[in-house]
Amino acid sequence: MRTDRQWRRFYAAGWVVSAAVGVIAFVEWHAHVREVERRAEEAERTRDEVARRRAMEERLRIARELHDSLTHSISVIKVQAGVATHLARKNGEDPSDALLAIQEASSDAVRELRSTLDVLRHEDDNGSSGLDRLPRLVERARSSGLPTTLVVRGDERPLPPDVDRAAYRVVQEALTNITRHAGDATALVELTYGDRVLTVRVDDDGTGSGQPPVPGYGLIGMRERVTALGGRLQAGPGAAQGFSVLADLPVDGVR
């Protein structure tokens, strides 16, 4: 029969073996967890890469569609307007303001379309329009027959690129809508530089319906641009007449 000492040795050996098995099981379990986590991270990276690739493919498809459908037509308009201007001057006549506005607008449209195509192809927006082009936009609105006043309040300063572009696009779309829908009107563009917010306001005194607008792509695009930056957009009939667009864009915490 085994002695007490032998039983104690037997139990001690059993505990040692159990502990060793436990350690080995823990190491194996930990390695398995790490492997599962690694596979999950790899799957996430793969999904992200696939999503980025599909997004880029879609951007390239849109760029091709825009190029094929718009570039040629806008270029034809630009060339024809240039020819008409040249012929008028050759015949000793002054080109009409409308013709000059068409020529300038088509040139700007070609340039902005190329900028948009570059953005779609290269995933950056550094070449897009900003507020540095706002005076030219206002002057073009005037030459097209829309009396427009530009007022800047506060300390004018460089803005985050996204805010700069969004502010310009809001004014551009608002002036375009006034030209199309307001009839015989004047427009007022106000930029107010605050400490944390840039306020963009575009008012007109045209003949509107007095009813809230039916959201079109232009208004939807304005709202999406502003809200994507954490800002707020209000658009609706003016207090007395006409139409008003008001956008508050945060100027801090934006890339």
C-alpha positions as CSV (number, residue, x, y, z in Angstrom):
1,M,0.0,0.0,0.0
2,R,1.1,3.5,-0.6
3,T,2.3,5.6,2.3
4,D,1.0,9.1,3.1
5,R,4.2,10.5,1.6
6,Q,3.6,8.7,-1.7
7,W,0.0,10.0,-1.8
8,R,1.1,13.5,-1.1
9,R,3.6,13.2,-4.0
10,F,1.0,11.8,-6.2
11,Y,-1.4,14.6,-5.4
12,A,1.4,17.2,-5.9
13,A,2.2,15.7,-9.3
14,G,-1.4,15.8,-10.2
15,W,-1.7,19.5,-9.3
16,V,1.5,20.2,-11.3
17,V,0.1,18.4,-14.3
18,S,-3.2,20.2,-14.0
19,A,-1.5,23.6,-13.7
20,A,0.6,22.8,-16.7
21,V,-2.4,21.7,-18.7
22,G,-4.2,24.9,-17.6
23,V,-1.3,27.1,-18.7
24,I,-1.1,25.4,-22.0
25,A,-4.9,25.7,-22.5
26,F,-4.7,29.4,-21.6
27,V,-1.8,30.0,-24.0
28,E,-3.7,28.1,-26.8
29,W,-6.9,30.0,-26.0
30,H,-5.1,33.4,-26.0
31,A,-3.4,32.5,-29.3
32,H,-6.8,31.5,-30.8
33,V,-8.3,34.9,-29.7
34,R,-5.4,36.8,-31.2
35,E,-5.9,34.8,-34.5
36,V,-9.6,35.5,-34.5
37,E,-9.0,39.2,-33.9
38,R,-6.4,39.3,-36.6
39,R,-8.8,37.7,-39.1
40,A,-11.5,40.1,-38.1
41,E,-9.2,43.1,-38.6
42,E,-8.1,41.7,-42.0
43,A,-11.7,41.2,-43.0
44,E,-12.5,44.8,-42.0
45,R,-9.5,46.1,-44.0
46,T,-10.6,44.0,-47.0
47,R,-14.2,45.4,-46.7
48,D,-12.8,48.9,-46.5
49,E,-10.6,48.4,-49.5
50,V,-13.4,46.9,-51.5
51,A,-15.7,49.8,-50.5
52,R,-13.0,52.4,-51.5
53,R,-12.4,50.6,-54.8
54,R,-16.1,50.5,-55.6
55,A,-16.5,54.2,-54.6
56,M,-13.6,55.2,-56.8
57,E,-15.0,53.1,-59.7
58,E,-18.3,54.9,-59.3
59,R,-16.6,58.3,-59.2
60,L,-14.7,57.5,-62.4
61,R,-18.0,56.4,-64.0
62,I,-19.6,59.6,-63.1
63,A,-16.6,61.6,-64.3
64,R,-16.8,59.8,-67.7
65,E,-20.6,60.5,-67.9
66,L,-20.1,64.2,-67.1
67,H,-17.3,64.5,-69.6
68,D,-19.2,62.8,-72.4
69,S,-22.5,64.5,-71.8
70,L,-21.5,68.0,-70.8
71,T,-18.0,69.0,-71.9
72,H,-18.7,68.9,-75.6
73,S,-22.0,70.9,-75.3
74,I,-20.5,73.6,-73.1
75,S,-17.5,73.9,-75.3
76,V,-19.7,74.4,-78.3
77,I,-21.6,77.1,-76.5
78,K,-18.4,78.8,-75.6
79,V,-17.0,78.7,-79.1
80,Q,-20.2,79.9,-80.7
81,A,-20.5,82.8,-78.3
82,G,-16.9,83.7,-79.0
83,V,-17.5,83.6,-82.8
84,A,-20.6,85.8,-82.4
85,T,-18.7,88.3,-80.3
86,H,-15.8,88.4,-82.8
87,L,-18.2,88.9,-85.8
88,A,-20.0,91.7,-84.0
89,R,-16.8,93.5,-83.3
90,K,-15.6,92.9,-86.8
91,N,-18.7,94.5,-88.1
92,G,-18.1,97.6,-85.9
93,E,-20.8,96.7,-83.4
94,D,-20.6,96.2,-79.7
95,P,-21.5,92.7,-78.5
96,S,-24.7,92.6,-76.4
97,D,-24.4,92.2,-72.7
98,A,-26.3,89.0,-72.9
99,L,-23.8,87.6,-75.4
100,L,-20.8,88.6,-73.3
101,A,-22.5,87.0,-70.3
102,I,-23.0,83.8,-72.2
103,Q,-19.3,83.8,-73.2
104,E,-18.1,84.4,-69.7
105,A,-20.5,81.9,-68.1
106,S,-19.6,79.2,-70.6
107,S,-15.9,79.8,-69.9
108,D,-16.5,79.5,-66.1
109,A,-18.7,76.4,-66.7
110,V,-15.9,74.7,-68.7
111,R,-13.3,75.5,-66.0
112,E,-15.6,74.4,-63.1
113,L,-16.5,71.2,-64.9
114,R,-12.8,70.4,-65.4
115,S,-12.3,71.1,-61.7
116,T,-15.2,68.8,-60.8
117,L,-13.8,66.0,-63.0
118,D,-10.4,66.4,-61.3
119,V,-12.1,66.1,-57.9
120,L,-13.9,62.9,-59.0
121,R,-10.8,61.4,-60.4
122,H,-8.3,62.3,-57.7
123,E,-10.5,62.4,-54.5
124,D,-9.5,66.0,-53.5
125,D,-11.2,69.3,-54.0
126,N,-8.3,71.8,-53.8
127,G,-9.1,73.3,-57.2
128,S,-12.7,74.0,-56.6
129,S,-14.3,77.4,-56.3
130,G,-14.0,79.5,-53.2
131,L,-14.9,82.9,-51.9
132,D,-11.9,84.5,-53.7
133,R,-14.1,84.1,-56.9
134,L,-17.2,85.7,-55.3
135,P,-16.6,89.2,-56.7
136,R,-16.4,87.7,-60.2
137,L,-19.6,85.7,-59.6
138,V,-21.4,88.9,-58.5
139,E,-20.1,90.8,-61.5
140,R,-21.3,88.1,-63.8
141,A,-24.8,88.2,-62.2
142,R,-24.9,91.9,-62.8
143,S,-23.9,91.5,-66.4
144,S,-26.7,89.0,-66.9
145,G,-29.2,91.6,-65.8
146,L,-29.5,90.9,-62.1
147,P,-28.5,94.0,-60.0
148,T,-26.5,92.5,-57.2
149,T,-24.8,94.0,-54.1
150,L,-22.1,92.4,-52.2
151,V,-21.6,93.3,-48.5
152,V,-18.9,91.9,-46.3
153,R,-19.0,92.3,-42.5
154,G,-16.5,91.4,-39.9
155,D,-12.8,90.7,-40.3
156,E,-12.3,88.9,-43.6
157,R,-9.8,86.1,-43.2
158,P,-8.9,82.7,-44.7
159,L,-11.4,79.9,-44.1
160,P,-11.2,76.2,-43.9
161,P,-11.3,74.9,-47.5
162,D,-14.6,73.0,-47.1
163,V,-16.3,76.1,-45.6
164,D,-14.8,78.3,-48.3
165,R,-16.2,76.2,-51.1
166,A,-19.5,75.6,-49.4
167,A,-20.1,79.4,-48.9
168,Y,-19.3,80.1,-52.5
169,R,-21.6,77.3,-53.8
170,V,-24.5,78.6,-51.6
171,V,-24.2,82.1,-53.1
172,Q,-23.8,80.7,-56.6
173,E,-26.9,78.5,-56.3
174,A,-28.9,81.3,-54.7
175,L,-28.1,83.8,-57.4
176,T,-28.8,81.2,-60.1
177,N,-32.3,80.6,-58.6
178,I,-33.0,84.4,-58.4
179,T,-32.1,84.7,-62.1
180,R,-34.4,81.9,-63.0
181,H,-37.4,82.4,-60.7
182,A,-37.5,85.9,-59.2
183,G,-38.4,87.9,-62.3
184,D,-37.5,91.6,-62.2
185,A,-35.5,91.6,-59.0
186,T,-32.4,92.8,-57.2
187,A,-30.2,90.7,-55.0
188,L,-28.2,91.3,-51.8
189,V,-25.3,89.0,-50.8
190,E,-24.0,89.4,-47.3
191,L,-21.1,87.6,-45.7
192,T,-20.6,88.0,-42.0
193,Y,-17.3,86.8,-40.4
194,G,-18.0,85.8,-36.8
195,D,-15.5,84.3,-34.3
196,R,-16.9,80.8,-34.8
197,V,-19.4,81.1,-37.6
198,L,-19.5,82.4,-41.2
199,T,-23.0,83.6,-42.0
200,V,-24.0,83.7,-45.7
201,R,-27.2,85.5,-46.6
202,V,-28.7,86.0,-50.1
203,D,-31.9,88.0,-50.4
204,D,-33.9,89.2,-53.3
205,D,-37.0,91.4,-53.7
206,G,-38.5,89.6,-56.7
207,T,-42.0,88.3,-57.2
208,G,-42.2,84.9,-55.5
209,S,-45.1,82.7,-54.7
210,G,-44.9,83.5,-51.0
211,Q,-44.9,79.7,-50.4
212,P,-42.2,77.5,-49.0
213,P,-40.0,76.3,-51.9
214,V,-40.4,72.9,-53.5
215,P,-37.0,71.3,-52.9
216,G,-35.0,70.9,-56.1
217,Y,-31.6,69.5,-56.6
218,G,-30.0,72.9,-56.1
219,L,-31.6,73.5,-52.8
220,I,-31.0,69.9,-51.7
221,G,-27.4,70.3,-52.7
222,M,-27.0,73.5,-50.7
223,R,-28.5,71.9,-47.6
224,E,-26.3,68.8,-47.9
225,R,-23.2,70.9,-48.2
226,V,-24.0,73.0,-45.2
227,T,-25.2,70.2,-42.9
228,A,-22.2,68.1,-43.8
229,L,-20.1,70.7,-42.1
230,G,-22.2,70.9,-39.1
231,G,-24.0,74.1,-40.2
232,R,-27.6,75.2,-40.7
233,L,-29.4,76.3,-43.8
234,Q,-32.7,78.2,-44.0
235,A,-34.4,79.0,-47.3
236,G,-37.9,80.4,-47.8
237,P,-40.0,83.5,-48.7
238,G,-38.7,86.8,-47.4
239,A,-40.4,88.7,-44.7
240,A,-42.0,91.2,-47.1
241,Q,-41.4,89.8,-50.6
242,G,-38.8,87.8,-52.6
243,F,-36.8,84.9,-51.2
244,S,-34.1,84.5,-48.6
245,V,-31.3,82.0,-48.2
246,L,-29.4,82.0,-44.9
247,A,-26.5,79.6,-44.1
248,D,-24.5,79.4,-40.9
249,L,-21.2,77.6,-41.4
250,P,-18.9,76.8,-38.5
251,V,-15.3,77.9,-39.1
252,D,-13.6,75.9,-36.3
253,G,-13.2,72.2,-36.1
254,V,-13.6,71.8,-39.9
255,R,-10.8,70.2,-41.9
